[in-house]
Amino acid sequence: MLVALVFGFCTAIAVAEASLYDSLSAGGKKVFDDAMTINEMYYDPVEGYVYGIDVAGIHDTRASAMWAVGLLARDGGDGYDAERAVRIIESVAQQQYVDNATAAWYGTYPHTPQDPLPGTSLLGTVPYSSYDPNWRDFIGSAWLLALEESGDLLSNETVTAIEQSLYHVGKGQLLRYQGRGDYANSVDVDTGSDNLDAAYTNPWLMGTIVMSYIGHKMNDTELINKANDDAQAVYDLFTFNELNTFSEYNCPTYTGVDIFALALWIRYGPEGTKLKEYGSYMLNYTMLDLADFYHADLRNLAGPWDRTYGFDMTRYHSILGQLISSLLPAEKIAVPSPVLAGKHMNDAVCFGTLMPLIADTVQSIVPQDVLNQFVNFTGERDVVFRQVRTNTEDETAVRNVTVWLGPNVTIGGMSLDEPSPRQSSNVPGVIQWLLPQTLYTNGKFSSSTPPKVGYIAISPPPAGTINATASEGALTISLPLSERWGDCTLPTGISFAVGGFDERTSGADMTKGLEGVPGLNVTVETVGLGEQTTSYDQDGENDFYFFDVYYPVTSEWPTVPSITITVNPV
């Protein structure tokens, strides 16, 4: 059903009044401006939508809704930005699924207005395919920000219509709690059911603030109570045994979403709730971890990564990179430059308009000495050890994370014991290093030139049980049998995605595998593994081209296959 709504914007705003944009840092303005410019290029004034940047000829609901927030934040007083924002909000709100209050997709928004309705023979009922339940949270939390920061640019009718849309979001959120079991990121997971629980951190955090915010606005006790329960659940999981880590851990994209949501908890958590207190606590500890893992000279977050869309943050658009850039001078930004050269452009156009707007909240919570670690790398660090709860049900399911940062290199590893391998976005072990400028004989560099970074990453995960441990100058990986699942079968091999450099011009010799990379002295020791073979992968993971270095498992139990990769930058 298309809902008839009355929208408008206020024109009586003084031209001299500063916009929200004016308060942004230089780095934040760069991220924001790039996102706004690209959205402008893709805007369709006929439909009041932004075209999808990764597909041809269809519109993108989420990008459109988030650009509206950016337009309101930038509005300079002439009303043009606000007018277009209202046009977009009108278009998106009218497409929200509100016909069937018991349908799993109730309150979410279509991927594109060109989509047929979920639940029909044309589209089906599969979450994340027929519809995306998380788009309630993405759009709802973004519009919450717009109401609070730019509501004075909107008419009462538009404010009411947005609040009604958020109310549908909150009510739809109540339908989500089905779960896919304790290991929802497994390659063997049942994708026919929803997967929301407190271990799925980013939508849980966004959904909690939207339910609390609109529940209090509408005096809806069900939403208020559910939001309070959900806030407690994720806080309890975060603070379990004083681990102070989210289950969806160290993700360059989704940890950025976590920070966005926590900033909303802190800024707009209703009085009488724990959201401000819990949000401040969880944001502070999350930023402490990120500061320990971030290498300012590489402009990258060290692995391991629970979920990632690339191996180098200067080559794909990560939401965390947008946040970090918004805290930095423009010449230190941790996002692709030029912007159109980066992969995963959808996150650039969506969250690039939002993350700069909440950076001041991060600055108000996190100590300055911690924030300084994102600006300059001050030298080699001791190995950092963290533990992470894997799910909400099993307190013994804990992953061990180790990270070491040295001059021009990061090493990270994760040990886990799960019933099946995780999906390919999981990288349980990775080495990154700074490629020397001397490798680029025709290169022209300046102080603002992004670094060129090489990487050696376990991809895809070879097994559900893997021990990857970082130490000073080394990554040690073993593939034991499971101690939890009775698995008596070793994996067939282990693959490494290796890239970030030009093989022919850099002096690399990839016929040697890991030991042939440029700019890094590498030695490899193996037990129970055969000779490496290397091929070039032009399909790539997330559009990253790389060399696939593969070691077959040749041993039999009780020999545990292992590999130690020792590195020293040239």
C-alpha positions in Angstrom: 0.0 0.0 0.0 1.2 3.5 -0.8 0.4 5.7 2.1 -0.9 9.2 1.4 1.2 11.6 3.4 1.5 15.4 3.7 5.0 16.6 3.6 6.7 20.0 3.6 9.7 22.0 4.8 10.0 25.2 6.8 11.2 28.1 4.8 11.5 30.6 7.6 15.0 29.5 8.7 17.5 32.4 8.7 20.1 32.3 6.0 22.8 33.3 8.4 22.2 30.3 10.7 25.0 27.8 10.6 24.2 24.4 9.2 25.2 21.2 11.0 27.8 20.8 8.2 29.7 23.8 9.4 30.8 22.1 12.6 32.5 19.2 10.9 36.3 18.6 11.0 38.3 18.9 7.8 38.4 15.2 7.4 34.7 14.9 8.2 33.9 17.5 5.5 36.0 15.6 3.0 34.0 12.4 3.7 30.7 14.2 3.7 31.4 16.2 0.6 32.5 13.2 -1.4 29.3 11.3 -0.4 27.1 14.2 -1.2 28.7 14.8 -4.6 28.2 11.2 -5.7 24.6 11.1 -4.5 24.0 14.3 -6.5 25.3 12.6 -9.6 22.9 9.7 -9.1 19.8 11.6 -8.0 16.7 11.1 -10.1 14.4 14.2 -9.5 11.5 12.5 -11.3 11.2 9.7 -8.8 12.7 11.4 -5.8 15.3 8.6 -5.4 19.0 8.1 -5.8 19.9 5.5 -8.5 21.8 2.5 -7.2 25.5 3.0 -7.7 26.4 -0.7 -8.1 23.5 -1.6 -10.5 22.0 -0.1 -13.6 18.7 1.6 -13.9 17.1 1.0 -10.5 16.9 3.1 -7.4 18.4 2.6 -4.0 16.1 3.0 -1.1 18.7 3.1 1.7 21.1 5.5 -0.1 18.2 7.8 -0.9 17.0 7.9 2.7 20.5 8.5 4.1 21.2 11.2 1.5 18.1 13.0 2.7 19.8 13.3 6.2 22.9 14.7 4.5 20.8 17.3 2.6 19.2 18.5 5.8 22.5 18.7 7.6 24.0 20.8 4.8 21.1 23.1 4.2 22.4 26.6 3.9 19.1 28.4 4.5 17.8 28.8 0.9 15.6 25.7 1.4 16.8 23.9 -1.7 18.5 21.0 0.1 15.6 20.7 2.5 13.1 20.7 -0.3 14.9 17.8 -2.0 15.2 16.0 1.4 11.5 16.2 1.9 10.9 14.9 -1.6 13.1 11.9 -0.9 11.5 11.2 2.5 8.1 11.3 0.9 9.1 8.8 -1.8 10.8 6.4 0.7 8.1 6.6 3.4 5.4 5.8 0.9 7.1 2.6 -0.1 7.5 1.2 3.4 5.9 -2.2 3.9 2.9 -1.5 6.3 0.1 -3.6 4.8 0.4 -6.7 6.9 1.4 -6.1 10.6 2.2 -9.8 11.1 4.4 -10.3 8.1 8.2 -10.7 8.8 8.9 -7.7 6.5 6.4 -5.3 8.2 8.0 -1.9 8.8 11.0 -2.4 6.6 11.6 -0.7 3.2 12.2 -2.3 -0.2 15.7 -2.5 -1.7 14.3 -0.4 -4.5 10.8 0.8 -5.4 11.1 -1.4 -8.5 10.9 -4.5 -6.3 7.6 -6.4 -6.2 6.1 -7.1 -2.8 7.6 -9.8 -0.6 5.4 -12.8 0.1 4.3 -13.0 -3.5 5.3 -15.6 -6.1 7.4 -12.9 -7.8 9.7 -12.3 -4.8 9.2 -14.9 -2.1 9.9 -14.6 1.6 13.6 -15.1 2.1 15.2 -12.6 4.5 18.1 -10.6 3.0 17.0 -11.6 -0.5 13.2 -11.0 -0.8 13.6 -8.2 1.7 16.2 -6.9 4.1 15.1 -6.7 7.7 18.1 -4.6 8.6 16.9 -1.7 6.4 14.4 -0.9 9.1 17.3 -0.2 11.4 19.5 1.6 8.9 16.8 4.0 7.7 15.1 4.3 11.0 18.3 5.3 12.9 19.3 7.7 10.1 15.9 9.4 10.2 16.0 9.6 14.0 19.2 11.6 13.6 17.6 13.9 11.0 14.6 14.6 13.3 16.8 15.5 16.3 19.4 17.6 14.4 17.4 19.1 11.5 13.8 18.9 12.6 13.5 22.7 12.6 13.8 22.5 8.8 10.8 20.3 8.5 7.1 21.1 8.7 5.0 19.5 11.5 3.4 17.3 8.9 6.7 15.9 7.8 7.9 15.4 11.3 4.7 13.5 12.1 5.1 11.4 9.0 8.7 10.4 9.8 7.7 9.5 13.4 4.9 7.3 12.0 7.4 5.6 9.8 9.7 5.0 12.7 6.8 3.6 14.6 6.3 1.0 11.9 10.1 0.3 12.1 9.8 -0.3 15.9 6.8 -2.5 15.6 8.4 -4.5 12.8 11.5 -5.0 14.9 9.4 -6.9 17.4 8.8 -9.6 14.7 12.5 -10.4 14.2 13.6 -12.5 17.1 13.8 -15.9 15.5 17.5 -16.6 15.3 19.5 -19.0 13.1 21.2 -20.8 16.0 24.4 -20.2 17.9 26.6 -20.0 14.8 24.7 -17.7 12.4 27.8 -16.9 10.4 28.5 -20.4 9.4 28.5 -21.5 5.7 26.0 -24.2 6.7 23.5 -21.8 8.3 19.8 -22.0 7.4 19.3 -18.8 5.4 15.5 -19.2 5.3 15.1 -17.7 8.8 16.1 -14.4 10.4 19.2 -14.2 12.4 18.8 -11.4 14.9 20.0 -11.8 18.5 22.3 -9.8 20.7 25.4 -11.4 19.0 24.4 -9.8 15.7 25.7 -6.5 17.0 25.0 -3.8 14.5 21.3 -4.2 13.8 20.7 -5.0 17.4 22.2 -1.7 18.5 20.4 0.3 15.8 17.0 -1.4 16.5 17.3 -0.8 20.2 17.7 3.0 19.9 14.9 3.3 17.4 12.5 1.2 19.6 13.4 3.2 22.7 13.2 6.6 20.9 9.9 6.1 19.1 8.5 4.0 22.0 8.8 7.0 24.3 7.5 9.4 21.6 4.4 7.3 21.1 4.1 6.2 24.8 4.2 2.5 23.6 5.0 0.4 26.6 5.8 -2.7 24.5 8.5 -0.9 22.5 9.9 0.8 25.6 10.2 -2.5 27.6 11.6 -4.4 24.6 14.2 -1.7 24.0 15.2 -1.8 27.7 15.5 -5.6 27.6 17.6 -5.5 24.4 19.9 -2.8 25.8 20.5 -5.0 28.9 21.0 -8.1 26.8 23.7 -6.6 24.5 25.4 -4.8 27.5 25.5 -8.1 29.4 27.0 -9.9 26.5 29.6 -7.1 26.0 30.6 -7.1 29.6 30.6 -10.9 30.1 33.6 -11.8 32.3 34.8 -8.2 31.8 35.7 -9.0 28.2 34.2 -5.7 27.0 33.9 -6.8 23.3 31.1 -7.2 20.9 30.4 -10.6 19.4 30.5 -9.1 15.9 34.1 -8.1 16.4 36.6 -5.9 14.7 34.8 -5.3 11.5 35.9 -2.3 9.4 32.4 -1.9 8.1 30.1 -3.1 10.9 32.0 -1.8 13.9 31.5 1.5 12.2 27.8 0.9 12.3 28.1 0.0 16.0 29.7 3.3 16.7 27.0 5.2 14.8 24.3 3.4 16.8 26.1 3.9 20.1 26.5 7.6 19.4 22.7 7.7 19.0 22.3 5.9 22.3 24.4 8.6 24.0 22.8 11.6 22.3 19.2 10.6 22.2 18.7 7.8 24.7 15.5 8.7 26.6 15.6 9.8 30.2 14.9 6.9 32.6 16.7 4.4 30.4 20.2 2.9 30.6 21.0 3.8 27.0 23.2 6.8 27.7 25.2 5.0 30.4 25.6 1.7 28.5 26.3 3.4 25.2 29.1 5.5 26.7 30.7 2.5 28.3 30.5 0.3 25.2 31.7 3.1 22.9 34.6 3.9 25.1 35.9 0.3 25.3 35.3 -0.2 21.6 37.3 2.8 20.7 40.1 1.7 23.0 40.3 -1.6 21.1 40.2 0.1 17.7 43.0 2.5 18.8 45.2 -0.5 19.8 44.5 -2.2 16.5 44.8 0.9 14.1 48.1 1.6 12.4 48.1 5.2 11.5 51.0 4.9 9.0 49.1 2.2 7.1 45.7 3.9 7.7 44.3 0.5 8.4 42.7 -1.5 11.1 44.7 -4.7 11.8 43.0 -8.0 11.6 41.6 -10.5 12.3 38.2 -9.4 11.0 35.0 -11.2 11.9 33.5 -9.7 8.7 35.2 -7.6 6.0 34.7 -6.4 2.5 38.3 -6.0 1.6 41.9 -6.4 2.8 43.0 -2.7 2.8 40.8 0.2 4.0 42.4 2.7 1.6 41.0 0.6 -1.3 37.4 0.0 -0.2 34.9 2.2 1.6 34.5 1.1 5.2 32.2 2.8 7.7 34.8 2.7 10.4 37.2 4.4 7.9 34.7 7.2 7.5 34.4 7.6 11.3 38.2 7.6 11.8 38.6 10.1 8.9 36.1 12.4 10.6 38.4 12.6 13.6 41.5 13.4 11.5 43.0 16.1 9.4 42.0 15.8 5.8 45.5 14.6 4.8 45.2 11.6 7.1 41.9 10.2 6.0 41.4 6.4 6.1 39.2 6.1 3.0 40.0 5.6 -0.7 41.2 8.6 -2.5 40.1 9.4 -5.1 36.7 8.4 -3.8 35.5 6.7 -7.0 38.5 4.4 -7.0 37.4 2.6 -3.9 35.3 -0.6 -3.8 32.0 -1.0 -1.9 30.8 2.4 -3.1 27.4 1.9 -1.6 28.8 2.5 1.9 30.4 5.7 0.7 27.1 7.1 -0.5 25.1 5.9 2.5 27.2 6.3 5.6 29.5 9.0 4.2 26.8 11.5 5.0 26.2 10.2 8.5 29.5 9.3 10.2 30.9 12.8 10.2 27.7 14.0 11.9 28.3 11.8 15.0 32.1 12.2 15.3 31.8 14.9 17.9 30.0 12.4 20.2 32.9 10.0 19.9 35.3 12.9 20.7 33.3 13.8 23.8 33.5 10.2 25.2 37.0 9.0 24.2 40.1 10.3 25.9 42.3 12.5 23.8 45.4 10.2 24.2 43.3 7.4 22.7 42.2 9.5 19.8 45.8 10.6 19.1 46.6 6.9 18.2 44.5 7.4 15.1 46.7 10.4 14.0 50.2 9.1 14.5 51.8 5.7 14.9 54.2 6.0 17.9 56.1 2.8 17.7 56.0 -1.0 18.2 53.4 -2.2 20.6 53.2 -5.2 22.8 50.9 -8.1 21.6 47.3 -7.2 22.4 45.1 -10.1 23.6 41.3 -10.0 23.6 38.6 -12.5 24.1 35.1 -12.4 22.4 31.9 -14.2 23.2 30.7 -16.0 20.1 27.0 -16.3 20.8 24.3 -15.7 23.4 23.7 -19.3 24.5 27.1 -20.9 25.2 29.3 -19.1 27.7 32.2 -21.4 26.8 32.2 -20.4 23.2 34.9 -17.7 23.3 37.3 -16.7 20.6 40.9 -15.6 21.3 42.2 -12.6 19.4 45.9 -11.5 19.2 47.3 -8.5 17.4 50.8 -7.1 17.0 51.7 -3.7 15.4 55.3 -2.9 14.5 56.9 -0.3 12.2 55.2 -0.6 8.8 53.4 -3.9 9.6 50.3 -5.4 11.4 49.7 -9.0 12.3 46.4 -10.3 13.6 45.1 -13.8 14.4 42.0 -15.4 15.9 41.4 -18.9 17.4 38.0 -20.4 17.2 36.4 -23.8 17.5 33.0 -23.9 15.7 31.0 -26.7 14.0 31.7 -25.5 10.4 33.7 -22.8 8.6 32.6 -19.2 8.7 31.5 -17.4 5.6 34.2 -15.9 3.3 33.9 -12.4 4.8 35.6 -13.8 7.9 39.4 -13.4 7.9 40.9 -15.2 11.0 44.5 -14.3 10.2 46.1 -11.5 8.3 49.4 -9.6 7.8 49.5 -6.1 6.3 52.6 -4.1 5.5 53.5 -0.8 4.0 54.8 -1.1 0.5 58.0 1.1 0.2 57.6 4.1 -2.2 60.9 2.9 -3.8 58.9 0.1 -5.5 57.1 2.7 -7.6 59.9 4.2 -9.8 57.5 6.5 -11.6 55.4 7.4 -8.6 54.7 10.9 -7.4 54.0 11.1 -3.7 53.0 13.9 -1.4 52.3 14.1 2.4 48.7 13.3 1.7 49.2 10.4 -0.7 47.5 7.3 0.8 49.8 4.5 1.6 50.1 1.5 -0.6 49.5 -1.6 1.5 50.3 -5.3 0.9 48.4 -8.1 2.5 48.6 -11.8 3.3 45.1 -13.0 4.5 43.6 -16.4 5.3 40.8 -16.5 2.8 38.4 -18.3 2.8 38.4 -19.8 6.3 39.6 -23.4 5.9 37.8 -25.0 8.8 35.5 -24.3 11.7 38.5 -25.0 14.0 41.5 -22.8 13.5 44.2 -21.4 15.7 45.8 -18.3 14.3 48.1 -16.4 16.8 50.0 -13.2 16.3 53.3 -12.6 17.9 56.1 -10.1 17.3 57.0 -10.4 13.6 55.1 -13.7 13.1 51.7 -15.3 12.4 51.3 -18.9 13.5 48.4 -21.0 12.2 47.4 -24.5 13.1 44.4 -26.6 12.0 43.7 -29.0 14.8 40.7 -31.3 15.2 37.8 -29.8 17.1 37.7 -30.3 20.8 34.0 -29.4 21.0 32.3 -31.0 18.0 33.9 -34.4 17.6 35.3 -33.6 14.2 37.7 -36.2 13.1 38.5 -34.8 9.6 41.3 -32.4 8.9 40.7 -29.7 6.2 42.1 -30.4 2.8 44.3 -27.2 2.7 44.6 -23.6 3.5 44.5 -20.6 1.1 46.0 -17.1 1.4 44.8 -14.1 -0.5 48.0 -12.1 -1.3 48.0 -8.7 -3.0 48.0 -5.0 -2.9 51.1 -4.7 -5.2 51.9 -4.8 -8.9 53.8 -8.0 -9.5 55.8 -7.0 -12.5 56.8 -3.5 -11.5 57.4 -4.2 -7.8 60.0 -6.9 -8.2 57.8 -9.6 -6.7 58.2 -13.2 -7.7 54.9 -14.8 -6.9 56.0 -18.2 -8.2 57.7 -18.4 -4.8 54.3 -17.9 -3.0 54.4 -16.0 0.3 58.2 -15.7 0.2 58.0 -13.8 -3.1 56.1 -10.7 -2.0 57.7 -7.3 -2.4 58.8 -5.0 0.4 58.7 -7.7 3.1 61.2 -10.4 4.0 59.1 -13.5 4.6 60.1 -17.0 5.8 57.7 -19.9 6.0 57.9 -23.0 8.1 55.2 -25.7 7.7 54.3 -29.0 9.4 51.9 -31.4 7.6 51.5 -29.2 4.6 52.7 -29.8 1.0 54.4 -27.5 -1.4 52.6 -24.3 -2.1 51.0 -23.5 -5.5 50.1 -20.0 -6.6 47.6 -18.8 -9.1 46.2 -15.3 -10.0 42.6 -14.7 -9.1 41.0 -12.3 -11.5 37.5 -12.8 -10.0 38.6 -11.6 -6.6 36.9 -11.5 -3.2 34.9 -8.3 -3.0 36.5 -7.2 -6.3 40.0 -7.4 -4.9 42.4 -9.1 -7.3 45.0 -11.2 -5.6 47.3 -14.1 -5.8 45.9 -17.3 -4.3 48.6 -19.1 -2.4 47.5 -22.6 -1.5 49.0 -25.2 0.8 47.5 -28.7 0.7 47.2 -30.7 3.9 49.3 -33.8 3.6 49.5 -35.1 7.1 47.2 -37.5 8.9 46.0 -37.4 12.5 47.6 -37.0 15.1 49.9 -34.7 13.2 48.4 -31.2 13.3 49.0 -29.1 10.1 50.6 -25.8 10.8 52.3 -22.9 9.2 54.4 -20.1 10.7 54.9 -16.9 8.6 57.7 -14.7 9.9 58.1 -11.3 8.5 60.4 -8.3 8.5 59.7 -5.1 6.5 62.4 -4.3 4.0 
